[in-house]
Amino acid sequence: MTAQSDYLYVKKLYEEHADPETAVPMARYMRDQFRYYGLKSPIRRKLVREFLKGKNKQDLDWAFVDLCFQDDYRELQYVACDYLTRKAKKLQASDLGKIKKLVQTKSWWDTVDSLVKLVGKIFLKEENKQAVMKNIQNWAVDPDFWVRRTAIEFQLGLKTATDPELLKEIILENLGSSEFFINKAIGWALRDYSKTNPDWVRKFVDEYREQLAPLSVREASKYI
């Protein structure tokens, strides 16, 4: 199947199972920025489970991803994110530009926080580390705060594989921001790393407490 036929197959499947009543509160939860078919996550994922499973051994199809991100319905963006998650092993540093483009397309926390995890998986491959670091250092000062949020959060869940100096550099570049999603991300990144290295996070918070937003301090201090 081509990217176009795959996209149309998924779209038709979702149209056939649409729930207009459920779509209303789903859209409202996202501040009415996107249209919804009204498919909650368990149903949405079940409908395409076999379709995605059939893609496991195939090459990553960026054209399919792009078509899904161009669609008016948010569930299609979710499918694209789930598809990329399944294909994470095939992702390389050379794909970071494409991921950044997706981060900047119909940006909101739901898709961005899914795409963030892909960057972390690329970073874990030793051959990609330097290229990822170079990109992330640029992303940390990008005019688009969603790109900066991605830079701040990309090490979530990496535990001992976290590069604390890189984390520090990225956060310091974003201190003083008035953007909620940036300050929340800083707090989350520190809170997550505190599970692995509480002393480092405690020292960081103490050193930069006056410059950190109260929200960031509150989130960072949850486990320390």
GROMACS elastic network, one bead per residue, 0.5 to 0.9 nm:
[ bonds ]
;  ai    aj funct       b0    kb
    1     4     6  0.80504   500
    1     5     6  0.59725   500
    1     6     6  0.62204   500
    2     5     6  0.51973   500
    2     6     6  0.60937   500
    2     7     6  0.84932   500
    2    64     6  0.81883   500
    3     6     6  0.51280   500
    3     7     6  0.60728   500
    3     8     6  0.85985   500
    3    61     6  0.69655   500
    3    62     6  0.83162   500
    3    63     6  0.57926   500
    3    65     6  0.82921   500
    3    67     6  0.78633   500
    4     7     6  0.51388   500
    4     8     6  0.61460   500
    4     9     6  0.85191   500
    4    63     6  0.79932   500
    4    64     6  0.67064   500
    4    67     6  0.74890   500
    5     8     6  0.50692   500
    5     9     6  0.59672   500
    5    10     6  0.86605   500
    5    64     6  0.89247   500
    6     9     6  0.50894   500
    6    10     6  0.63744   500
    6    11     6  0.86222   500
    6    51     6  0.87973   500
    6    64     6  0.70160   500
    7    10     6  0.53590   500
    7    11     6  0.61402   500
    7    12     6  0.86210   500
    7    64     6  0.61532   500
    7    65     6  0.84890   500
    7    67     6  0.67135   500
    7    68     6  0.65962   500
    7    76     6  0.84914   500
    8    12     6  0.59708   500
    8    13     6  0.84196   500
    9    12     6  0.53187   500
    9    13     6  0.61935   500
    9    14     6  0.87502   500
   10    13     6  0.50273   500
   10    14     6  0.62372   500
   10    15     6  0.85843   500
   10    47     6  0.86167   500
   10    48     6  0.71702   500
   10    51     6  0.84165   500
   10    76     6  0.79241   500
   10    79     6  0.85323   500
   11    14     6  0.52076   500
   11    15     6  0.61116   500
   11    16     6  0.86574   500
   11    68     6  0.87440   500
   11    73     6  0.89719   500
   11    75     6  0.89737   500
   11    76     6  0.72295   500
   12    16     6  0.61482   500
   12    17     6  0.87582   500
   13    16     6  0.52879   500
   13    17     6  0.65898   500
   13    18     6  0.87387   500
   13    47     6  0.74276   500
   13    48     6  0.83298   500
   14    17     6  0.51997   500
   14    18     6  0.59065   500
   14    37     6  0.68977   500
   14    39     6  0.77470   500
   14    44     6  0.76510   500
   14    47     6  0.78262   500
   14    75     6  0.82087   500
   14    76     6  0.87374   500
   15    18     6  0.51128   500
   15    19     6  0.88387   500
   15    37     6  0.68287   500
   17    37     6  0.79542   500
   17    38     6  0.86072   500
   17    39     6  0.76379   500
   17    47     6  0.88839   500
   18    22     6  0.87071   500
   18    23     6  0.81488   500
   18    36     6  0.85020   500
   18    38     6  0.57375   500
   18    39     6  0.64295   500
   19    22     6  0.55160   500
   19    23     6  0.62221   500
   19    36     6  0.88829   500
   19    37     6  0.60385   500
   19    39     6  0.65879   500
   20    24     6  0.67139   500
   20    36     6  0.80842   500
   20    37     6  0.63913   500
   20    38     6  0.57654   500
   21    24     6  0.57831   500
   21    25     6  0.78126   500
   21    38     6  0.70570   500
   22    25     6  0.59965   500
   22    26     6  0.64415   500
   22    27     6  0.88440   500
   22    36     6  0.86115   500
   22    37     6  0.79970   500
   22    39     6  0.73477   500
   22    40     6  0.81970   500
   23    26     6  0.50769   500
   23    27     6  0.60622   500
   23    28     6  0.85252   500
   23    35     6  0.76953   500
   23    36     6  0.51468   500
   23    37     6  0.55720   500
   23    39     6  0.72630   500
   23    40     6  0.89248   500
   24    27     6  0.53498   500
   24    28     6  0.62159   500
   24    29     6  0.87471   500
   24    32     6  0.86394   500
   24    35     6  0.87272   500
   24    36     6  0.76817   500
   24    38     6  0.73745   500
   25    29     6  0.60377   500
   25    30     6  0.86901   500
   25    38     6  0.85162   500
   26    29     6  0.52312   500
   26    30     6  0.67280   500
   26    31     6  0.89375   500
   26    32     6  0.83545   500
   26    35     6  0.87347   500
   26    36     6  0.69065   500
   26    38     6  0.66976   500
   26    39     6  0.87604   500
   26    40     6  0.84013   500
   27    30     6  0.52347   500
   27    31     6  0.64170   500
   27    33     6  0.69684   500
   27    34     6  0.60947   500
   27    35     6  0.62218   500
   27    36     6  0.61860   500
   27    38     6  0.84680   500
   27    74     6  0.89973   500
   28    33     6  0.81322   500
   28    34     6  0.88879   500
   29    32     6  0.71714   500
   30    33     6  0.60997   500
   30    34     6  0.71480   500
   30   108     6  0.83511   500
   30   110     6  0.89130   500
   31    34     6  0.80682   500
   32    35     6  0.73725   500
   33   106     6  0.87184   500
   34    72     6  0.70792   500
   34    73     6  0.65540   500
   34    74     6  0.59896   500
   34   106     6  0.85161   500
   35    38     6  0.88645   500
   35    72     6  0.62644   500
   35    74     6  0.60605   500
   35    75     6  0.86349   500
   36    39     6  0.74931   500
   36    72     6  0.83552   500
   36    73     6  0.52381   500
   36    74     6  0.56402   500
   36    75     6  0.65335   500
   37    73     6  0.68248   500
   37    74     6  0.79636   500
   37    75     6  0.70631   500
   38    75     6  0.84855   500
   39    42     6  0.81620   500
   39    43     6  0.60795   500
   39    44     6  0.53818   500
   39    75     6  0.74220   500
   40    43     6  0.56296   500
   40    44     6  0.59078   500
   40    45     6  0.85211   500
   40    75     6  0.89667   500
   41    44     6  0.50099   500
   41    45     6  0.59194   500
   41    46     6  0.83641   500
   41    75     6  0.88815   500
   41    78     6  0.89809   500
   42    45     6  0.53788   500
   42    46     6  0.60842   500
   42    47     6  0.87121   500
   43    46     6  0.50974   500
   43    47     6  0.62098   500
   43    48     6  0.89806   500
   44    47     6  0.54324   500
   44    48     6  0.69112   500
   44    49     6  0.87862   500
   44    75     6  0.75660   500
   44    78     6  0.88845   500
   44    79     6  0.83148   500
   45    48     6  0.55127   500
   45    49     6  0.58604   500
   45    79     6  0.78777   500
   45    82     6  0.84606   500
   46    49     6  0.50983   500
   46    50     6  0.80605   500
   47    50     6  0.76939   500
   47    51     6  0.82331   500
   48    51     6  0.50292   500
   48    52     6  0.60447   500
   48    53     6  0.84277   500
   48    79     6  0.80662   500
   49    52     6  0.53602   500
   49    53     6  0.60884   500
   49    54     6  0.86488   500
   50    54     6  0.61370   500
   50    55     6  0.88351   500
   51    54     6  0.52636   500
   51    55     6  0.68417   500
   52    55     6  0.51723   500
   52    56     6  0.68984   500
   52    79     6  0.89590   500
   52    82     6  0.84055   500
   52    83     6  0.65254   500
   52    86     6  0.78906   500
   53    56     6  0.54587   500
   53    57     6  0.86362   500
   53    86     6  0.85165   500
   54    57     6  0.73816   500
   54    58     6  0.80675   500
   55    58     6  0.52332   500
   55    59     6  0.79181   500
   55    60     6  0.83927   500
   55    83     6  0.84252   500
   55    86     6  0.86874   500
   55    87     6  0.86289   500
   56    59     6  0.82112   500
   56    60     6  0.89672   500
   56    86     6  0.71178   500
   56    87     6  0.71107   500
   58    61     6  0.83056   500
   59    87     6  0.84589   500
   59    90     6  0.79989   500
   60    63     6  0.89982   500
   60    64     6  0.89144   500
   60    83     6  0.88689   500
   60    84     6  0.79420   500
   60    87     6  0.65455   500
   60    90     6  0.71149   500
   60    91     6  0.83074   500
   61    64     6  0.55530   500
   61    65     6  0.67571   500
   61    66     6  0.89957   500
   62    66     6  0.61114   500
   62    67     6  0.86075   500
   62    98     6  0.84316   500
   63    66     6  0.50959   500
   63    67     6  0.62334   500
   63    68     6  0.86886   500
   64    67     6  0.52043   500
   64    68     6  0.63195   500
   64    69     6  0.87388   500
   64    80     6  0.76989   500
   65    68     6  0.52115   500
   65    69     6  0.62978   500
   65    70     6  0.87534   500
   65    76     6  0.89420   500
   65    77     6  0.79855   500
   65    79     6  0.84195   500
   65    80     6  0.51120   500
   65    81     6  0.80394   500
   65    83     6  0.79573   500
   65    84     6  0.80155   500
   66    69     6  0.50649   500
   66    70     6  0.61993   500
   66    71     6  0.87979   500
   66    77     6  0.89823   500
   66    80     6  0.80989   500
   66   102     6  0.81699   500
   67    70     6  0.51149   500
   67    71     6  0.64558   500
   67    76     6  0.86132   500
   67    77     6  0.89890   500
   67    80     6  0.88389   500
   68    71     6  0.53156   500
   68    72     6  0.87108   500
   68    73     6  0.86302   500
   68    74     6  0.88083   500
   68    75     6  0.86563   500
   68    77     6  0.54392   500
   68    78     6  0.84423   500
   68    79     6  0.74173   500
   68    80     6  0.60274   500
   69    72     6  0.81119   500
   69    73     6  0.87890   500
   69    74     6  0.82553   500
   69    76     6  0.66643   500
   69    77     6  0.50044   500
   69    78     6  0.87082   500
   69    80     6  0.71475   500
   69   102     6  0.74835   500
   69   105     6  0.72410   500
   69   106     6  0.78413   500
   70    73     6  0.87770   500
   70    76     6  0.86195   500
   70    77     6  0.81624   500
   70   105     6  0.83505   500
   70   106     6  0.87091   500
   71    74     6  0.75092   500
   71    75     6  0.89734   500
   71    76     6  0.65231   500
   71    77     6  0.75506   500
   72    75     6  0.89930   500
   72    76     6  0.81023   500
   73    76     6  0.58753   500
   73    77     6  0.74830   500
   74    77     6  0.52818   500
   74    78     6  0.65519   500
   74    79     6  0.88895   500
   75    79     6  0.62772   500
   75    80     6  0.87339   500
   76    79     6  0.50288   500
   76    80     6  0.63599   500
   76    81     6  0.87489   500
   77    80     6  0.50695   500
   77    81     6  0.63299   500
   77    82     6  0.87093   500
   77   111     6  0.72374   500
   78    81     6  0.50658   500
   78    82     6  0.61794   500
   78    83     6  0.84974   500
   78   110     6  0.84883   500
   78   111     6  0.68925   500
   78   114     6  0.87663   500
   79    82     6  0.50458   500
   79    83     6  0.59967   500
   79    84     6  0.85809   500
   80    84     6  0.61877   500
   80    85     6  0.85908   500
   81    84     6  0.51353   500
   81    85     6  0.61670   500
   81    86     6  0.87174   500
   81   111     6  0.70472   500
   81   114     6  0.64891   500
   81   115     6  0.67624   500
   82    85     6  0.50313   500
   82    86     6  0.63599   500
   82    87     6  0.87006   500
   82   114     6  0.83364   500
   83    86     6  0.51988   500
   83    87     6  0.63384   500
   83    88     6  0.86987   500
   84    88     6  0.58863   500
   84    91     6  0.84833   500
   84   115     6  0.83634   500
   84   118     6  0.77456   500
   85    88     6  0.50560   500
   85    89     6  0.85374   500
   85   114     6  0.82544   500
   85   115     6  0.83429   500
   85   117     6  0.82436   500
   85   118     6  0.67942   500
   86    89     6  0.78027   500
   87    90     6  0.55928   500
   87    91     6  0.69555   500
   88    91     6  0.52525   500
   88    92     6  0.86596   500
   88   118     6  0.63781   500
   88   121     6  0.68469   500
   88   122     6  0.76918   500
   89    92     6  0.82043   500
   89   121     6  0.77918   500
   89   122     6  0.80293   500
   90   122     6  0.89844   500
   91    94     6  0.79589   500
   91    95     6  0.62830   500
   91    96     6  0.85685   500
   91   118     6  0.79633   500
   91   119     6  0.88586   500
   91   121     6  0.81894   500
   91   122     6  0.63099   500
   92    95     6  0.55118   500
   92    96     6  0.74624   500
   92   122     6  0.57902   500
   92   123     6  0.86744   500
   92   125     6  0.83236   500
   92   127     6  0.89759   500
   92   128     6  0.68372   500
   93    96     6  0.54902   500
   93    97     6  0.84713   500
   93   119     6  0.84786   500
   93   122     6  0.63583   500
   93   123     6  0.78603   500
   93   127     6  0.87118   500
   93   128     6  0.55323   500
   93   129     6  0.82011   500
   93   131     6  0.61738   500
   93   132     6  0.60987   500
   93   135     6  0.88993   500
   94    97     6  0.69680   500
   94    98     6  0.83645   500
   94   128     6  0.88455   500
   94   131     6  0.84126   500
   95    98     6  0.53563   500
   95    99     6  0.63968   500
   95   100     6  0.87641   500
   95   122     6  0.89912   500
   96   100     6  0.60663   500
   96   101     6  0.85842   500
   96   119     6  0.73004   500
   96   122     6  0.86558   500
   96   132     6  0.78033   500
   96   135     6  0.77754   500
   97   100     6  0.50797   500
   97   101     6  0.62968   500
   97   102     6  0.88139   500
   97   135     6  0.87741   500
   98   101     6  0.50807   500
   98   102     6  0.64442   500
   98   103     6  0.87621   500
   99   102     6  0.50857   500
   99   103     6  0.62355   500
   99   104     6  0.87284   500
   99   115     6  0.69710   500
   99   116     6  0.87745   500
   99   118     6  0.82691   500
   99   119     6  0.80164   500
  100   104     6  0.63622   500
  100   105     6  0.87422   500
  100   115     6  0.87087   500
  100   139     6  0.87488   500
  100   147     6  0.69063   500
  100   150     6  0.87340   500
  101   104     6  0.51484   500
  101   105     6  0.62965   500
  102   106     6  0.79667   500
  102   107     6  0.79649   500
  102   111     6  0.85359   500
  102   112     6  0.81061   500
  102   115     6  0.79436   500
  103   106     6  0.77773   500
  103   107     6  0.59853   500
  103   108     6  0.83704   500
  103   111     6  0.73811   500
  103   112     6  0.54715   500
  103   113     6  0.89916   500
  103   115     6  0.69595   500
  103   116     6  0.85211   500
  103   146     6  0.67567   500
  103   147     6  0.65776   500
  103   150     6  0.80078   500
  104   107     6  0.54396   500
  104   108     6  0.89043   500
  104   112     6  0.84794   500
  104   144     6  0.77335   500
  104   146     6  0.69610   500
  104   147     6  0.71513   500
  105   108     6  0.87830   500
  106   111     6  0.85455   500
  107   110     6  0.83321   500
  107   111     6  0.70371   500
  107   112     6  0.66324   500
  107   146     6  0.70628   500
  108   111     6  0.61502   500
  108   112     6  0.61238   500
  108   113     6  0.84609   500
  108   146     6  0.78625   500
  109   112     6  0.50503   500
  109   113     6  0.56175   500
  109   114     6  0.83572   500
  109   146     6  0.82759   500
  109   181     6  0.82533   500
  110   113     6  0.56610   500
  110   114     6  0.66770   500
  111   114     6  0.51595   500
  111   115     6  0.62467   500
  111   116     6  0.86520   500
  112   115     6  0.50895   500
  112   116     6  0.60900   500
  112   146     6  0.72858   500
  112   147     6  0.86354   500
  112   149     6  0.84519   500
  112   150     6  0.71081   500
  113   116     6  0.51066   500
  113   117     6  0.69861   500
  113   149     6  0.88569   500
  113   150     6  0.75183   500
  113   153     6  0.81352   500
  113   154     6  0.88653   500
  114   117     6  0.57342   500
  114   118     6  0.73601   500
  115   118     6  0.53274   500
  115   119     6  0.69863   500
  115   150     6  0.80292   500
  115   154     6  0.88456   500
  116   119     6  0.54281   500
  116   120     6  0.67477   500
  116   149     6  0.86633   500
  116   150     6  0.54467   500
  116   151     6  0.79877   500
  116   153     6  0.65948   500
  116   154     6  0.51061   500
  116   155     6  0.83882   500
  116   156     6  0.84569   500
  117   120     6  0.51080   500
  117   121     6  0.63954   500
  117   122     6  0.88266   500
  117   150     6  0.89515   500
  117   153     6  0.83313   500
  117   154     6  0.61083   500
  117   155     6  0.78815   500
  117   156     6  0.74829   500
  117   157     6  0.85734   500
  118   121     6  0.50839   500
  118   122     6  0.63381   500
  118   123     6  0.86598   500
  118   154     6  0.80119   500
  119   122     6  0.51388   500
  119   123     6  0.62039   500
  119   124     6  0.88176   500
  119   132     6  0.79088   500
  119   150     6  0.83510   500
  119   151     6  0.88007   500
  119   154     6  0.58952   500
  119   155     6  0.81947   500
  120   124     6  0.63837   500
  120   153     6  0.87378   500
  120   154     6  0.51140   500
  120   155     6  0.55297   500
  120   156     6  0.74868   500
  120   157     6  0.84166   500
  120   158     6  0.73398   500
  121   124     6  0.52557   500
  121   125     6  0.71586   500
  121   154     6  0.88275   500
  121   155     6  0.89489   500
  121   158     6  0.87799   500
  122   125     6  0.56848   500
  122   126     6  0.87404   500
  122   128     6  0.65186   500
  122   129     6  0.78655   500
  122   132     6  0.75952   500
  123   126     6  0.71367   500
  123   127     6  0.85281   500
  123   128     6  0.58206   500
  123   129     6  0.51477   500
  123   130     6  0.85266   500
  123   131     6  0.85909   500
  123   132     6  0.60012   500
  123   133     6  0.80751   500
  123   154     6  0.87531   500
  123   155     6  0.84782   500
  124   127     6  0.86703   500
  124   128     6  0.75318   500
  124   129     6  0.70595   500
  124   158     6  0.82297   500
  124   161     6  0.74408   500
  125   128     6  0.54813   500
  125   129     6  0.66779   500
  126   129     6  0.54717   500
  126   130     6  0.84096   500
  127   130     6  0.75750   500
  127   131     6  0.83799   500
  128   131     6  0.55029   500
  128   132     6  0.60115   500
  128   133     6  0.85821   500
  129   132     6  0.51618   500
  129   133     6  0.60741   500
  129   134     6  0.86503   500
  130   133     6  0.51044   500
  130   134     6  0.62378   500
  130   135     6  0.87184   500
  131   134     6  0.51902   500
  131   135     6  0.63157   500
  131   136     6  0.85755   500
  132   135     6  0.51599   500
  132   136     6  0.59478   500
  132   137     6  0.85065   500
  133   136     6  0.50349   500
  133   137     6  0.60503   500
  133   138     6  0.86657   500
  133   166     6  0.77593   500
  134   137     6  0.53255   500
  134   138     6  0.66199   500
  134   139     6  0.88125   500
  135   138     6  0.52168   500
  135   139     6  0.61464   500
  135   140     6  0.86625   500
  135   151     6  0.88461   500
  136   140     6  0.59788   500
  136   141     6  0.89041   500
  136   148     6  0.85357   500
  136   150     6  0.84622   500
  136   151     6  0.54551   500
  136   152     6  0.86264   500
  136   154     6  0.87974   500
  136   166     6  0.88972   500
  136   170     6  0.81516   500
  137   140     6  0.52259   500
  137   141     6  0.71883   500
  137   151     6  0.76472   500
  137   166     6  0.82298   500
  137   169     6  0.81498   500
  137   170     6  0.69180   500
  138   141     6  0.57264   500
  138   142     6  0.63843   500
  138   148     6  0.88157   500
  138   151     6  0.87156   500
  139   143     6  0.85980   500
  139   144     6  0.86035   500
  139   147     6  0.57385   500
  139   148     6  0.54519   500
  139   149     6  0.86336   500
  139   150     6  0.77490   500
  139   151     6  0.58469   500
  139   170     6  0.88988   500
  140   145     6  0.87448   500
  140   147     6  0.72376   500
  140   149     6  0.77322   500
  140   150     6  0.81422   500
  140   151     6  0.53921   500
  140   152     6  0.70625   500
  140   169     6  0.86570   500
  140   170     6  0.55626   500
  140   171     6  0.81035   500
  140   173     6  0.66674   500
  140   174     6  0.74014   500
  141   144     6  0.84378   500
  141   145     6  0.85727   500
  141   147     6  0.85225   500
  141   148     6  0.63730   500
  141   151     6  0.89946   500
  141   170     6  0.82383   500
  141   173     6  0.66672   500
  141   174     6  0.75799   500
  142   145     6  0.69355   500
  142   146     6  0.87581   500
  142   147     6  0.63825   500
  142   148     6  0.59984   500
  143   146     6  0.88612   500
  143   147     6  0.79792   500
  143   148     6  0.79063   500
  144   147     6  0.54578   500
  144   148     6  0.65992   500
  144   149     6  0.88219   500
  145   149     6  0.59792   500
  145   150     6  0.85188   500
  145   179     6  0.79075   500
  145   181     6  0.79313   500
  145   182     6  0.69789   500
  146   150     6  0.62499   500
  146   151     6  0.87398   500
  146   181     6  0.79866   500
  146   182     6  0.80998   500
  147   150     6  0.50538   500
  147   151     6  0.64417   500
  147   152     6  0.88209   500
  148   151     6  0.50402   500
  148   152     6  0.63032   500
  148   153     6  0.87090   500
  148   170     6  0.84567   500
  148   174     6  0.80216   500
  148   182     6  0.74187   500
  149   152     6  0.50758   500
  149   153     6  0.61350   500
  149   154     6  0.83957   500
  149   181     6  0.70456   500
  149   182     6  0.56396   500
  149   183     6  0.89083   500
  149   185     6  0.61980   500
  149   186     6  0.81935   500
  150   153     6  0.52338   500
  150   154     6  0.56985   500
  150   185     6  0.85747   500
  151   154     6  0.55776   500
  151   155     6  0.83183   500
  151   167     6  0.87233   500
  151   170     6  0.69808   500
  152   155     6  0.75547   500
  152   156     6  0.87457   500
  152   167     6  0.69569   500
  152   170     6  0.60807   500
  152   171     6  0.65276   500
  152   174     6  0.87401   500
  152   182     6  0.80572   500
  152   185     6  0.64205   500
  152   186     6  0.63793   500
  152   189     6  0.67283   500
  153   156     6  0.55699   500
  153   167     6  0.88179   500
  153   185     6  0.62052   500
  153   186     6  0.75387   500
  153   188     6  0.75582   500
  153   189     6  0.56516   500
  154   157     6  0.86373   500
  154   158     6  0.87229   500
  154   189     6  0.84733   500
  155   158     6  0.54356   500
  155   159     6  0.80735   500
  155   161     6  0.83068   500
  155   162     6  0.59862   500
  155   163     6  0.79742   500
  155   167     6  0.78783   500
  155   189     6  0.74311   500
  155   192     6  0.89392   500
  155   193     6  0.86132   500
  156   159     6  0.76460   500
  156   162     6  0.81880   500
  156   188     6  0.81293   500
  156   189     6  0.61232   500
  156   192     6  0.62957   500
  156   193     6  0.74906   500
  157   161     6  0.88857   500
  157   162     6  0.83404   500
  157   192     6  0.68644   500
  157   193     6  0.78781   500
  158   161     6  0.51714   500
  158   162     6  0.53379   500
  158   163     6  0.89843   500
  158   192     6  0.89705   500
  158   193     6  0.82979   500
  159   162     6  0.56224   500
  159   192     6  0.79834   500
  159   193     6  0.64271   500
  159   195     6  0.77664   500
  159   196     6  0.56310   500
  159   197     6  0.83897   500
  160   163     6  0.81592   500
  160   193     6  0.86204   500
  160   196     6  0.65782   500
  160   197     6  0.82670   500
  162   165     6  0.89124   500
  162   166     6  0.84781   500
  162   167     6  0.78838   500
  162   193     6  0.77470   500
  163   166     6  0.54265   500
  163   167     6  0.62800   500
  163   168     6  0.87529   500
  164   168     6  0.60253   500
  164   169     6  0.85237   500
  164   193     6  0.85710   500
  164   200     6  0.83318   500
  165   168     6  0.50281   500
  165   169     6  0.61391   500
  165   170     6  0.86536   500
  166   169     6  0.50348   500
  166   170     6  0.61962   500
  166   171     6  0.86120   500
  167   170     6  0.52897   500
  167   171     6  0.62214   500
  167   172     6  0.86051   500
  167   189     6  0.81570   500
  167   190     6  0.86191   500
  168   171     6  0.52222   500
  168   172     6  0.60484   500
  168   173     6  0.86072   500
  168   204     6  0.82273   500
  169   172     6  0.52638   500
  169   173     6  0.63406   500
  169   174     6  0.89666   500
  170   173     6  0.52418   500
  170   174     6  0.67118   500
  171   174     6  0.51735   500
  171   175     6  0.63179   500
  171   186     6  0.64190   500
  172   175     6  0.53011   500
  172   176     6  0.88978   500
  172   208     6  0.89165   500
  173   176     6  0.88248   500
  174   177     6  0.60250   500
  174   182     6  0.74946   500
  174   183     6  0.83169   500
  174   186     6  0.84066   500
  175   178     6  0.89825   500
  175   182     6  0.89582   500
  175   183     6  0.81259   500
  175   186     6  0.88146   500
  175   211     6  0.62552   500
  175   212     6  0.60832   500
  175   213     6  0.77255   500
  176   183     6  0.87627   500
  176   211     6  0.63666   500
  176   212     6  0.69154   500
  176   213     6  0.71500   500
  177   180     6  0.81417   500
  177   182     6  0.69671   500
  177   183     6  0.69637   500
  177   212     6  0.89508   500
  177   213     6  0.79733   500
  178   181     6  0.89488   500
  178   182     6  0.78927   500
  178   183     6  0.74909   500
  178   213     6  0.82270   500
  179   182     6  0.54025   500
  179   183     6  0.64209   500
  179   184     6  0.86349   500
  180   183     6  0.52743   500
  180   184     6  0.59551   500
  180   185     6  0.84223   500
  180   215     6  0.84015   500
  181   184     6  0.51489   500
  181   185     6  0.60247   500
  181   186     6  0.86604   500
  182   185     6  0.50752   500
  182   186     6  0.62487   500
  182   187     6  0.87288   500
  182   216     6  0.88786   500
  183   186     6  0.51225   500
  183   187     6  0.63561   500
  183   188     6  0.86800   500
  183   212     6  0.80177   500
  183   213     6  0.63503   500
  183   214     6  0.85506   500
  183   215     6  0.64018   500
  183   216     6  0.53237   500
  184   187     6  0.51723   500
  184   188     6  0.61809   500
  184   189     6  0.86416   500
  184   213     6  0.89185   500
  184   215     6  0.64015   500
  184   216     6  0.57744   500
  184   219     6  0.73882   500
  185   189     6  0.60135   500
  185   190     6  0.85297   500
  185   216     6  0.76644   500
  186   189     6  0.52302   500
  186   190     6  0.62627   500
  186   191     6  0.85143   500
  186   212     6  0.87224   500
  186   215     6  0.89073   500
  186   216     6  0.57377   500
  186   217     6  0.86946   500
  186   219     6  0.83343   500
  186   220     6  0.78172   500
  187   190     6  0.52671   500
  187   191     6  0.59524   500
  187   192     6  0.84819   500
  187   213     6  0.88570   500
  187   215     6  0.69178   500
  187   217     6  0.62440   500
  187   218     6  0.71182   500
  187   221     6  0.81872   500
  188   192     6  0.59494   500
  188   193     6  0.85190   500
  188   216     6  0.75688   500
  188   219     6  0.60414   500
  188   220     6  0.63543   500
  189   192     6  0.52515   500
  189   193     6  0.62893   500
  189   194     6  0.86107   500
  189   219     6  0.88994   500
  189   220     6  0.75688   500
  190   193     6  0.51818   500
  190   194     6  0.60298   500
  190   201     6  0.62156   500
  190   204     6  0.88614   500
  190   205     6  0.86518   500
  190   216     6  0.83087   500
  190   217     6  0.88433   500
  190   219     6  0.77510   500
  190   221     6  0.81884   500
  191   194     6  0.50496   500
  191   195     6  0.70081   500
  191   198     6  0.86885   500
  191   201     6  0.77911   500
  191   219     6  0.61135   500
  191   221     6  0.65568   500
  191   222     6  0.66038   500
  191   223     6  0.68634   500
  191   224     6  0.83746   500
  192   195     6  0.57576   500
  192   196     6  0.76389   500
  192   220     6  0.79077   500
  192   223     6  0.89190   500
  193   196     6  0.53296   500
  193   197     6  0.59904   500
  193   198     6  0.72130   500
  193   200     6  0.85806   500
  193   201     6  0.71205   500
  193   220     6  0.88598   500
  194   199     6  0.75044   500
  194   200     6  0.74325   500
  194   201     6  0.55631   500
  194   202     6  0.78024   500
  194   220     6  0.75521   500
  194   221     6  0.82888   500
  194   222     6  0.88463   500
  194   223     6  0.67618   500
  194   224     6  0.69073   500
  195   198     6  0.60973   500
  195   223     6  0.71026   500
  195   224     6  0.84573   500
  197   200     6  0.55577   500
  197   201     6  0.66333   500
  197   202     6  0.87945   500
  198   201     6  0.51956   500
  198   202     6  0.59548   500
  198   203     6  0.85031   500
  198   223     6  0.79100   500
  198   224     6  0.61767   500
  199   202     6  0.50566   500
  199   203     6  0.60827   500
  199   204     6  0.85161   500
  199   224     6  0.82762   500
  200   203     6  0.52321   500
  200   204     6  0.61442   500
  200   205     6  0.86756   500
  201   205     6  0.60620   500
  201   206     6  0.84657   500
  201   220     6  0.76092   500
  201   221     6  0.83748   500
  201   224     6  0.81036   500
  202   205     6  0.52664   500
  202   206     6  0.61442   500
  202   207     6  0.85756   500
  202   220     6  0.85138   500
  202   221     6  0.76516   500
  202   224     6  0.67435   500
  203   206     6  0.51437   500
  203   207     6  0.60747   500
  203   208     6  0.86457   500
  204   207     6  0.51477   500
  204   208     6  0.61418   500
  204   209     6  0.79980   500
  205   208     6  0.53279   500
  205   209     6  0.52039   500
  205   210     6  0.89188   500
  205   212     6  0.77844   500
  205   217     6  0.68135   500
  205   220     6  0.76313   500
  205   221     6  0.80459   500
  206   209     6  0.53115   500
  206   210     6  0.85151   500
  207   210     6  0.80705   500
  207   211     6  0.89790   500
  208   211     6  0.53705   500
  208   212     6  0.60586   500
  209   212     6  0.51684   500
  209   213     6  0.79276   500
  209   214     6  0.83497   500
  209   217     6  0.69896   500
  210   213     6  0.78845   500
  210   214     6  0.88849   500
  212   215     6  0.80849   500
  212   216     6  0.61494   500
  212   217     6  0.63950   500
  213   216     6  0.51805   500
  213   217     6  0.64253   500
  213   218     6  0.86883   500
  214   217     6  0.50823   500
  214   218     6  0.60532   500
  214   219     6  0.86118   500
  215   218     6  0.51373   500
  215   219     6  0.62251   500
  215   220     6  0.84994   500
  216   219     6  0.52775   500
  216   220     6  0.59432   500
  216   221     6  0.84658   500
  217   220     6  0.50702   500
  217   221     6  0.59451   500
  217   222     6  0.86888   500
  218   221     6  0.53659   500
  218   222     6  0.65348   500
  219   222     6  0.55942   500
  219   223     6  0.87802   500
  220   223     6  0.75288   500
  220   224     6  0.78965   500
  221   224     6  0.52082   500
